[in-house]
Amino acid sequence: MLRRLPATALLSVFIFLGAWADNGVDSTVKQGRSVNPLPSMAYDSDFGLMAGGIIDINYYGGLYPNYRHRLCLEALTYSKHASYYMFQYDSKYLIPGIRTSFKAYLDDNPLYWFYGFNGSVNDYDRDLNCNHEKGIAYYSIDRVFLNTRLEFSGPLVPNLDWTSKLSYWHYWIKELNWQGYDHANTLFRKYRSMGLIEDAESDGGDVFEFQAGLKFDTRNIEATPSRGIYADINLAWAPDMFKTGYDYLKLAARFRQYLSLATERLVLAYSLAYQGTIAGNQPFYTQSYMIHFKPSDGLGGATTLRGILYNRIVGDDYAWGNFELRTRVFDVNILRRRVFGVISPFFDAGAVIRPFRFERQAQAFYAADNVTAVPYDQYRSSLLDKARELHMAWGIGGQLVIDYNFIPSVTFGIPFDKRDGDYGLYMVLDYIF
């Protein structure tokens, strides 16, 4: 990983180009649209240098700062060879009384991160992570996946909505096949040889998922709340429609609260989340899928535990929390746009509550370590403690909020434990919650 680069992101100098696409109406009561193009150059410590573009289009129709319709398109490529393409639409008004969202994205990463199952059970050695000099990318596989999802939600009683979602994935999984790296020396191949990854799932597959849930929302502004609660609970069921031998039933719940501390310029925001498998036999390639999030895998990275390696922590049941103090440091009007800057120190923590394929993993590791002097039960207990270790990180973020809904953000995080990486530096769009 390129962890010797200076801790400075190349925040696009074009952030205000979107302001030039103004429709000429009064900035306090938008009647028309805002078009915010963002030619992007940035740095993410997991993905490397990024180049691409984002177009965020909001049609307000008299509801400013909330919107009637929102379109977002992204096309991003990274110096660590990943690429990502996304289209998203969101509206409460396309179907009267029902919020409709559609999202489609394609993620292609020939050096995708695989740190094994259950976090600290697997040691991490930064010298084995995409090391060109040694010709080793021990923690990498080749993964491509396509996802489309259609979501509907509507009101039950004030502030309480029902939600439903249909999602389809196709995963293409291959062993490492990147020039300059030893294809045979990977953790993925080791897991396959141990039987922790089965032959039937090693090449990927198809998943069709049904979701149903409830959502409680009292936020004053969706994208930049200064007060209110946003909580949801979801059941996700993926039957074996494609005769792969894998299915699952999952539960995910999240509680987020925003508290103004005497003034809206100072907001305490926190999020508590849980995700777990209730039943089923889930393939390894979907085990890291996080139900609540924009594309994200496992715990770690820009949208879950900032500062910790992306996809570092994969288990059957997770719990985690994010806490930050959002401090508005300036608030101005520029080119008829409301613009304010925010500094956000934060603390993140998460853990595996129930490990994934743990009995099989403990037996395989015990045999591979050949520690016959240690009784198996003692070895297993020690390994279980490692699997359930708390992973923590702290850091600071900065956001530039344009018209309340367009929020380029840069965040720097440091893990408490070097087994979770050195640091994380991210540029994302929107707050992570």
C-alpha positions, -999 to +999 in steps of 0.1 A: +000+000+000+012+035-007+015+045+029+045+067+025+027+094+006+023+127+026-010+130+044-024+156+021-053+149-002-055+166-036-088+183-029-102+194-062-098+231-069-129+229-090-153+225-061-171+257-070-176+250-106-211+238-097-219+272-084-216+286-120-245+264-131-269+285-110-304+291-122-305+327-110-332+324-083-330+336-048-306+314-028-329+312+003-359+298-016-348+277-045-374+272-071-352+255-097-322+232-098-286+232-088-260+213-109-228+205-090-201+190-112-170+180-094-139+170-114-122+150-088-086+144-079-081+129-044-063+104-023-076+074-004-051+054+016-068+021+006-074+029-030-046+053-038-048+084-060-082+089-076-092+107-107-127+110-121-158+130-119-191+134-100-222+152-111-248+159-084-281+174-097-308+186-073-342+199-084-357+218-054-391+230-067-396+253-038-385+228-011-350+242-006-328+230+012-346+196+006-350+185-030-378+170-051-355+149-073-318+141-071-295+125-096-259+116-089-234+101-114-198+090-105-170+076-126-138+070-106-104+053-113-077+047-087-039+044-089-041+010-071-060-002-102-096-002-090-124+015-109-160+024-098-190+036-118-223+046-102-257+060-111-282+070-084-317+085-084-337+096-054-371+112-050-401+114-027-423+127-055-419+104-084-447+082-070-469+102-047-466+092-011-437+068-018-399+075-018-382+059-047-345+052-050-326+034-077-289+027-077-266+008-100-229+004-097-200-016-110-168-021-090-137-036-106-106-042-085-079-066-096-061-061-063-091-063-039-082-067-002-088-100+015-075-100+051-093-133+060-122-139+084-126-125+119-102-096+122-073-100+145-073-138+141-053-130+110-020-112+116-013-083+093+022-075+079+023-043+059+054-056+041+032-082+024+006-058+012+012-049-025+050-049-020+065-043-055+100-048-044+093-083-029+068-091-057+041-100-032+004-090-027-005-115+000-038-098+009-051-095-027-076-112-050-092-102-083-128-092-077-155-075-099-191-071-089-222-055-103-251-044-081-285-029-089-310-020-063-345-006-063-359+008-030-393+021-020-404+037+013-435+053+025-451+067+057-469+047+083-473+074+110-455+107+113-417+102+112-420+064+108-417+049+073-417+014+059-390+004+035-386-024+009-357-031-014-349-055-042-312-061-050-292-081-074-255-088-074-231-107-096-196-114-082-167-124-104-138-138-081-104-149-093-071-155-077-045-128-079-033-123-115-014-090-116+019-087-133+048-083-109+033-103-080+036-139-070+002-154-079+007-184-057+015-167-024-017-152-012-040-155+019-069-163-005-050-194-018-041-204+018-078-202+028-088-223-002-062-250+007-075-251+043-111-254+031-121-221+047-132-210+012-151-237-006-147-246-043-183-238-050-179-202-039-143-195-050-153-181-084-181-159-071-218-161-080-252-145-081-273-131-053-309-118-053-320-102-020-353-090-006-353-064+022-380-051+044-377-026+073-387+004+093-372+038+093-377+065+120-366+100+110-369+134+128-338+151+112-344+188+104-323+185+072-315+151+057-279+157+044-267+181+071-288+176+102-282+197+133-309+180+154-330+149+153-328+111+152-325+087+123-329+050+131-337+020+110-340-018+112-339-041+082-344-078+075-325-091+044-333-124+028-314-140+000-330-173-011-310-198-032-326-187-064-296-196-085-290-231-071-256-222-057-262-239-023-260-206-004-287-185+012-290-162+042-313-142+065-297-111+081-308-084+105-293-049+105-302-020+128-287+014+132-294+044+155-281+079+146-287+111+167-277+147+161-276+171+191-271+209+188-249+220+217-264+254+224-260+264+187-264+248+153-227+257+147-217+229+171-234+195+166-226+162+184-234+133+160-232+097+168-242+064+152-246+029+167-250-001+144-254-038+144-255-064+116-259-102+121-268-134+103-299-150+117-299-181+095-285-196+064-253-206+047-237-175+033-209-175+007-177-158+017-180-132-010-212-116+004-202-120+041-185-085+042-215-068+025-228-040+048-265-035+045-267+002+056-240+016+034-230+029+000-205+004-015-184-008+015-170-041+026-165-053+061-155-029+089-127-005+081-123+023+056-140+056+048-176+047+056-174+025+087-142+026+108-121+054+095-083+049+097-086+011+098-078-009+066-107-014+042-124-048+047-100-056+076-128-070+098-152-096+084-174-117+107-209-132+110-222-105+134-208-070+138-213-041+161-198-006+157-201+030+166-191+064+152-189+096+172-180+131+160-182+167+169-192+188+139-180+224+144-190+250+118-160+273+113-173+297+087-206+304+070-208+326+038-227+332+006-206+327-026-221+331-060-256+330-045-248+297-028-249+290+010-214+276+018-201+267+052-170+248+064-170+222+092-143+206+113-152+172+127-130+153+152-142+117+156-138+084+174-148+051+158-149+016+173-162-018+162-159-056+167-170-090+155-196-103+179-200-137+163-172-150+140-177-164+106-168-202+101-149-200+133-148-237+142-135-246+108-110-218+110-098-227+145-092-264+135-074-254+104-051-229+121-044-253+149-033-280+125-012-255+104+005-240+135+014-275+147+012-264+184+006-298+199+020-287+232-011-264+236-044-282+241-069-274+213-095-260+237-070-235+250-058-226+215-095-222+204-103-199+233-073-177+226-083-174+190-119-165+199-106-137+221-087-124+191-117-127+168-138-105+192-112-078+199-124-042+198-109-022+169-107+015+174-096+046+155-096+084+160-091+113+137-104+145+122-125+154+092-133+185+072-164+192+052-173+220+027-211+221+026-227+237-005-264+244-004-268+219+024-269+189+001-235+188-017-208+179+008-172+172-003-153+158+027-117+149+036-110+127+066-078+115+083-079+086+108-054+067+129-060+032+142-052+024+179-036-009+168-010-011+140-024-045+131-053-025+116-030-004+094-010+028+097-036+055+089-065+063+066-069+093+045-102+097+025-121+120+002-158+111+000-190+128-008-214+135+021-210+128+058-207+090+066-239+093+086 
